[in-house]
């Protein structure tokens, strides 16, 4: 079916064999058949919107103040990690300690310390907690229903260990590295997109590093809890990021499509969440839809994916976008490093050898690390 403001129309034709889902925006060229169907000859999507130049937002602000642009230093690398899935148990300690040692430059290997010194920001792309979603699973709901009924707040069902461990983990990194954190599907935030930032009351220690909210999209210097999806600036580049729900939901309806290919579809359709609100919860907006893209980002990452992928796509007006699929750290032990100057993408794997966490194993893959 093809639907717009005037109504619905049943469509047929060879071009419909491409990957389309409910919610994508496109134009169709064709003829009306005798049975009332619309025979599609060709389709065309809106494609990538205008891509702002680097430092455009900062340069515009300086020009309004009648100031000259300062000499900017070479940008470093940003570290992308997702799917920490903290439970507060002891099985989190080894992996988190290795992650903290690598990001803060405390690793034993001098080469590793040199590489870690180039990291200027950590981005946590959702999935920080293993079980923080307000919606119970089918098994948990059945178990809670069969138990004794409680009226009001049940203090015995609340476990503060995961958020406490996450708060400690963030505080270990924040003195030396700023953090931008997006909520995910399992985090204690609202389920409907766009998800609001994680409440500062969850992090009594970390919130001391957070600056008061200001009216800007520029990332802050300390702890920066942002929305999901999130569109902001890092080193002058426009960066779009999600916790991964939009990509995983779209992959349910298409076959033999990689996550980066699904991300490319969203950009060319100019819609971050095309399957919302059909199968992905979305907050209703009346006047303006924040999930529609008005500007093309320079980098687009999606967290909590099954494997790492990277891809560079181009638009009709010379736009270039770096697409990065970030795997879950809980299952893969991988961190993705993106050089904000050369756009080189590396994958760092943290692990242990033997039964005890005595050594740190780091494997770095360069440009050829498209898939693993």
C-alpha positions as CSV (number, residue, x, y, z in Angstrom):
1,X,0.0,0.0,0.0
2,X,1.1,3.6,-0.7
3,X,-0.4,6.2,1.6
4,X,-0.3,9.9,1.8
5,X,-2.6,12.7,3.1
6,X,-5.2,12.1,0.3
7,X,-5.6,8.4,1.0
8,X,-4.3,4.9,0.4
9,X,-3.6,3.1,-2.9
10,X,-2.7,-0.5,-3.6
11,X,0.5,-0.7,-5.6
12,X,2.2,-3.4,-7.8
13,X,5.3,-3.4,-9.9
14,X,8.9,-4.6,-10.1
15,X,10.5,-1.6,-8.2
16,X,8.6,-2.7,-5.0
17,X,10.8,-5.7,-4.7
18,X,13.4,-3.4,-3.1
19,X,13.7,-3.1,0.6
20,X,10.9,-0.8,1.8
21,X,9.2,-0.7,5.2
22,X,6.2,1.0,6.6
23,X,7.1,4.6,7.3
24,X,9.7,5.2,4.7
25,X,9.2,8.3,2.6
26,X,9.4,8.0,-1.2
27,X,7.9,9.1,-4.5
28,X,6.4,6.6,-7.0
29,X,6.0,7.0,-10.7
30,X,3.5,4.8,-12.5
31,X,0.1,4.3,-14.1
32,X,-3.3,3.3,-12.8
33,X,-4.6,-0.1,-13.8
34,X,-8.1,-1.2,-14.7
35,X,-8.6,-2.9,-11.4
36,X,-7.7,0.3,-9.5
37,X,-4.2,-0.7,-8.5
38,X,-1.2,1.5,-9.2
39,X,1.5,0.0,-11.4
40,X,4.8,1.5,-10.2
41,X,7.5,2.1,-12.8
42,X,10.1,3.8,-10.7
43,X,10.6,5.0,-7.1
44,X,12.7,7.8,-5.7
45,X,13.5,8.6,-2.1
46,X,14.5,12.1,-0.8
47,X,18.1,11.0,-0.3
48,X,20.6,12.7,2.0
49,X,19.7,16.3,3.1
50,X,22.1,19.2,3.2
51,X,25.3,18.4,5.1
52,X,26.6,21.4,7.1
53,X,30.3,22.2,6.9
54,X,32.6,21.4,9.8
55,X,32.5,24.0,12.6
56,X,29.5,25.7,11.0
57,X,27.6,26.0,14.3
58,X,30.6,27.5,16.1
59,X,31.6,29.8,13.2
60,X,28.0,31.2,13.0
61,X,28.0,31.8,16.8
62,X,31.4,33.6,16.5
63,X,30.3,35.7,13.6
64,X,27.2,36.9,15.5
65,X,29.5,38.0,18.2
66,X,31.8,39.6,15.6
67,X,34.8,37.4,16.6
68,X,37.3,35.6,14.5
69,X,37.5,31.8,14.5
70,X,40.3,30.6,16.8
71,X,43.1,28.3,15.6
72,X,41.8,24.8,16.3
73,X,44.0,21.9,17.2
74,X,43.9,18.5,15.6
75,X,41.0,16.4,16.8
76,X,41.7,13.1,18.6
77,X,39.8,9.9,18.7
78,X,36.4,9.1,20.2
79,X,35.7,5.7,21.8
80,X,32.3,4.1,21.1
81,X,31.1,1.4,23.5
82,X,27.6,-0.1,24.1
83,X,26.0,-3.0,25.8
84,X,27.8,-2.9,29.1
85,X,24.8,-4.6,30.6
86,X,25.9,-4.2,34.2
87,X,24.2,-6.4,36.8
88,X,26.1,-5.4,39.9
89,X,27.4,-8.9,40.3
90,X,31.1,-9.9,40.5
91,X,31.1,-11.0,36.8
92,X,31.2,-7.4,35.8
93,X,34.4,-6.5,37.6
94,X,37.1,-8.0,35.3
95,X,35.7,-6.6,32.0
96,X,35.0,-3.2,33.6
97,X,38.5,-3.0,35.1
98,X,40.1,-3.7,31.8
99,X,38.0,-1.1,30.1
100,X,38.8,1.5,32.7
101,X,42.5,0.7,32.5
102,X,42.5,1.0,28.7
103,X,40.6,4.3,28.6
104,X,42.5,6.0,31.3
105,X,45.9,4.9,29.9
106,X,46.8,2.6,32.8
107,X,47.5,-0.4,30.7
108,X,50.9,-2.1,31.1
109,X,51.8,-2.0,27.4
110,X,53.5,1.4,26.5
111,X,52.0,1.2,22.9
112,X,48.6,0.8,24.4
113,X,49.1,3.8,26.6
114,X,50.1,5.8,23.6
115,X,47.0,4.9,21.7
116,X,44.8,5.5,24.6
117,X,46.2,9.0,25.1
118,X,44.7,10.0,21.7
119,X,41.2,9.3,22.9
120,X,39.3,12.5,23.7
121,X,35.8,11.3,24.5
122,X,33.9,8.2,25.5
123,X,30.4,7.7,24.0
124,X,28.2,5.0,25.6
125,X,25.6,4.0,23.0
126,X,22.9,2.5,25.2
127,X,22.6,-0.8,27.1
128,X,24.5,0.3,30.2
129,X,22.3,-1.8,32.5
130,X,21.3,-5.4,32.0
131,X,17.8,-5.0,33.4
132,X,16.5,-1.5,33.9
133,X,13.5,-1.4,31.6
134,X,10.2,-0.6,33.1
135,X,8.4,-3.2,31.0
136,X,8.8,-6.7,32.4
137,X,9.5,-9.7,30.3
138,X,6.8,-12.4,29.9
139,X,8.5,-14.7,32.4
140,X,9.0,-11.9,35.0
141,X,5.5,-10.8,34.7
142,X,4.1,-14.3,35.2
143,X,6.4,-14.7,38.3
144,X,5.3,-11.4,39.7
145,X,1.7,-12.1,39.1
146,X,1.9,-15.5,40.9
147,X,3.6,-14.0,43.9
148,X,1.9,-12.3,46.8
149,X,0.2,-9.1,45.7
150,X,1.7,-5.8,47.0
151,X,-0.1,-2.5,46.9
152,X,2.0,0.6,46.1
153,X,5.8,0.6,46.0
154,X,7.6,-2.7,46.7
155,X,11.0,-1.9,48.1
156,X,12.1,-5.5,48.0
157,X,11.9,-5.7,44.2
158,X,14.4,-2.8,43.8
159,X,18.1,-3.6,43.3
160,X,20.4,-0.6,43.5
161,X,23.6,-2.6,42.8
162,X,23.6,-2.1,38.9
163,X,23.2,1.7,39.0
164,X,25.7,1.9,41.9
165,X,28.3,0.0,39.9
166,X,27.6,2.1,36.8
167,X,28.0,5.3,38.9
168,X,31.4,4.0,40.2
169,X,32.5,3.0,36.7
170,X,31.7,6.5,35.2
171,X,33.5,8.2,38.1
172,X,36.7,6.2,37.5
173,X,36.8,7.6,33.9
174,X,35.4,11.1,34.2
175,X,38.4,12.8,35.8
176,X,40.5,12.1,32.7
177,X,37.9,11.6,29.9
178,X,34.5,13.3,29.2
179,X,31.6,10.9,28.7
180,X,28.5,11.2,26.5
181,X,25.9,8.5,27.5
182,X,22.7,7.6,25.5
183,X,19.9,5.5,27.1
184,X,19.0,2.1,25.5
185,X,16.3,-0.4,25.5
186,X,17.3,-1.9,28.9
187,X,18.1,1.3,30.6
188,X,15.8,3.0,33.2
189,X,14.4,5.6,30.8
190,X,11.0,6.1,29.0
191,X,10.4,3.3,26.5
192,X,8.9,5.5,23.8
193,X,11.3,7.3,21.4
194,X,12.9,9.8,21.8
195,X,14.1,8.5,25.1
196,X,15.0,11.1,27.6
197,X,18.4,11.3,29.3
198,X,19.0,9.1,32.3
199,X,18.0,10.9,35.5
200,X,20.9,12.4,37.5
201,X,19.4,11.0,40.7
202,X,20.7,7.6,39.5
203,X,24.3,8.8,39.7
204,X,25.0,10.6,42.9
205,X,28.7,10.7,42.3
206,X,28.7,11.2,38.5
207,X,26.3,14.1,38.5
208,X,29.0,16.2,40.2
209,X,30.8,16.2,36.9
210,X,27.8,17.3,34.9
211,X,27.3,20.9,34.0
212,X,23.9,22.5,34.2
213,X,21.7,22.1,31.1
214,X,22.3,24.8,28.4
215,X,20.6,25.5,25.1
216,X,23.1,23.9,22.7
217,X,23.8,20.7,20.9
218,X,27.5,20.8,21.7
219,X,28.8,18.1,23.9
220,X,29.7,19.2,27.4
221,X,33.1,18.9,29.0
222,X,32.2,16.4,31.7
223,X,29.4,14.0,32.0
224,X,26.8,14.5,29.3
225,X,23.6,12.5,29.5
226,X,21.7,12.9,26.2
227,X,18.6,11.6,24.5
228,X,18.2,8.6,22.2
229,X,18.3,9.3,19.3
230,X,20.9,12.1,19.8
231,X,22.2,14.7,17.3
232,X,25.1,16.8,18.5
233,X,28.6,18.1,17.7
234,X,31.9,16.5,18.3
235,X,35.0,18.3,17.2
236,X,32.9,20.4,14.8
237,X,31.3,17.4,13.1
238,X,27.6,16.7,13.2
239,X,27.2,13.3,14.9
240,X,23.9,11.2,15.0
241,X,23.7,8.3,17.4
242,X,21.1,5.8,18.6
243,X,20.9,3.1,21.2
244,X,20.2,0.6,18.4
245,X,16.5,0.0,18.8
246,X,15.6,1.7,15.4
247,X,18.1,-0.5,13.5
248,X,17.2,-3.8,15.2
249,X,13.5,-3.1,14.6
250,X,14.0,-2.4,10.9
251,X,16.0,-5.5,10.4
252,X,12.9,-7.6,11.4
253,X,11.2,-6.8,8.1
254,X,14.1,-7.1,5.6
255,X,16.2,-10.1,4.7
256,X,19.9,-10.3,3.9
257,X,20.5,-6.7,5.0
258,X,23.4,-5.6,7.3
259,X,23.0,-3.1,10.1
260,X,25.0,-0.4,8.2
261,X,22.8,-1.0,5.1
262,X,19.7,-0.4,7.3
263,X,21.3,2.8,8.6
264,X,21.9,4.0,5.1
265,X,18.3,3.4,4.3
266,X,17.2,5.6,7.2
267,X,19.5,8.4,6.1
268,X,18.3,8.3,2.5
269,X,14.6,8.2,3.7
270,X,15.5,11.1,6.1
271,X,13.8,9.2,8.9
272,X,15.6,7.8,12.0
273,X,12.8,5.6,13.1
274,X,10.6,4.6,10.1
275,X,8.9,1.6,11.8
276,X,7.6,3.9,14.7
277,X,4.9,3.9,16.0
278,X,3.8,0.6,14.3
279,X,6.2,-1.8,16.0
280,X,8.5,0.7,17.8
281,X,7.1,2.8,20.6
282,X,7.2,6.5,19.7
283,X,5.9,9.6,21.5
284,X,3.2,11.4,19.3
285,X,4.1,14.8,18.0
286,X,1.6,17.2,16.4
287,X,3.5,20.0,14.8
288,X,7.1,18.7,14.2
289,X,8.6,15.3,14.2
290,X,12.1,15.2,15.8
291,X,12.8,11.8,14.2
292,X,12.9,13.4,10.7
293,X,16.3,14.4,9.5
294,X,16.7,18.0,8.4
295,X,20.5,18.0,8.2
296,X,22.8,15.2,7.1
297,X,25.3,14.1,9.9
298,X,28.9,13.4,9.3
299,X,28.9,10.3,11.4
300,X,26.0,7.9,12.3
301,X,26.5,5.2,14.9
302,X,24.1,2.6,16.3
303,X,24.8,0.7,19.5
304,X,23.9,-2.8,20.9
305,X,24.4,-4.5,17.5
306,X,25.5,-8.1,17.0
307,X,28.8,-7.3,15.3
308,X,31.0,-4.5,14.2
309,X,30.6,-2.9,10.8
310,X,31.6,0.3,9.2
311,X,30.7,1.9,5.9
312,X,31.1,5.3,4.2
313,X,28.2,6.5,2.0
314,X,28.0,9.4,-0.4
315,X,25.1,11.6,-1.3
316,X,24.1,13.4,-4.5
317,X,25.7,16.7,-3.5
318,X,28.9,15.2,-2.3
319,X,27.9,14.4,1.2
320,X,29.9,11.8,3.0
321,X,28.7,9.9,6.1
322,X,30.5,7.4,8.2
323,X,28.3,4.6,9.4
324,X,29.4,2.6,12.4
325,X,27.7,-0.4,14.0
326,X,28.9,-0.8,17.6
327,X,28.8,-4.4,19.1
328,X,27.8,-5.2,22.6
329,X,30.7,-5.0,24.9
330,X,29.2,-7.6,27.3
331,X,29.4,-10.4,24.7
332,X,32.3,-9.2,22.4
333,X,34.6,-7.2,24.6
334,X,35.1,-4.7,21.8
335,X,35.5,-0.9,21.7
336,X,35.3,1.1,18.5
337,X,37.8,4.0,18.0
338,X,37.1,6.6,15.4
339,X,39.7,9.2,14.4
340,X,37.8,12.4,13.9
341,X,40.4,13.8,11.5
342,X,41.1,10.9,9.1
343,X,37.9,8.9,9.9
344,X,40.0,5.7,10.4
345,X,38.0,3.2,12.4
346,X,39.7,0.7,14.7
347,X,38.4,-2.1,16.9
348,X,40.0,-2.9,20.2
349,X,39.2,-6.1,21.9
350,X,39.8,-6.4,25.7
351,X,40.0,-9.8,27.2
352,X,41.9,-12.0,29.7
353,X,44.2,-14.9,29.3
354,X,43.7,-17.8,31.7
355,X,41.4,-18.1,34.6
356,X,42.7,-15.0,36.3
357,X,42.6,-11.4,35.0
358,X,46.4,-11.1,35.1
359,X,47.0,-10.0,31.5
360,X,45.2,-7.8,29.0
361,X,44.8,-8.9,25.4
362,X,44.2,-6.1,22.9
363,X,43.6,-6.7,19.2
364,X,43.3,-3.8,16.9
365,X,41.8,-4.0,13.4
366,X,42.2,-1.2,11.0
367,X,40.5,-0.3,7.7
368,X,40.0,-4.0,6.8
369,X,37.8,-4.6,9.8
370,X,34.5,-4.4,8.0
371,X,33.0,-7.5,9.5
372,X,34.1,-10.2,11.9
